[in-house]
Amino acid sequence: MAAKILHPLAVSAFCENLAMMLRAGVQTDEALSLMQGDGSGGLLNECAGAILERLNGGESLAEAAGACGYLPRHAARLIAAGEEAGRTDDVLQSLAAYYEMQDQLQKKLRSAVLYPAILLLMMALVLAVMVGRVLPVFTGVYAGLSGSVAASSYSYISAAGVIGRVALCVVIVLTAVLLACLATSRTQRGGEALRALLEKLPFTAAASRRMAEAHFTTALATFTASGADMDTAMVSAAELVTHSGLRAQLEVCRQQMAEGRSLVQVIYDNQVFEPLYARMLISGERAGCMDRVLERLSKLFTEDANAKMNAVVDSVEPALAGFLTISVGVTLLAVMLPLIGILTSIG
């Protein structure tokens, strides 16, 4: 068993390369042999070699893909459905698109965490210079004064120190939290925890929901393209959803489908998608082109999820810049007020 499952982008590349060679008429074992011996090395070649070894041992492509340990179970299940329907190359191509989208969504999640972390780190450096270098200079100057000016100066400089230190502590804590989230997101369990957190935060909830919808429709389109019937495709695609709210809705849909209702009708009645998108599914079912409608919805949801995540990331910069401006501005004002008083009294 492999120690590490391939990165989504590597899974996409593997499936796309294999699909292209199968469509060109190359036999599966020969295609895997070519992929193994291309000289690039790494996990991708190891994956091709492990599957080829099991294929030569009499296993099917789906069995080998599931047992090699390099590919996700979802990919092996779809390949099995494709082999059953005689559409292995189509399924592999769908998987390539699916895992490419997964890679894009993962990058968006990381950027939503990494960008604020970098800004907060820069803010921490600025505030550290203010508290550690600037304030001690003014403290020393005002300490040499006497009289009422010294008393008022001391109160102002004390307030500036408190404000600066509080702001610095807040920034350091936020930076540490974001960096911890970024580190844990590289593991499967950490990524799931980060996605669960984004579901609950008010400013990322909409983007998280749209990402889950894109994930579901892409999986549903892929299962449908593999030749699976709607009930099987729905059950298999719903099992891959991690968003708690969407998963609960899909569970209700599955129960209603078991009672004989159609997929598009339960999606419409339970408001899984907005009415406009649900009606697109109804029209696609009536026109006999559900696979094309699902692919279209997958693209629309993916684009919308990316746009919403970009909006979240773009809104972070002015918010953090405003926090830094206020913190530094108030600190400097508290430092400069005594100086203004001294200059006024001298004048």
Disulfide bonds with the S-S distance in Angstrom:
none
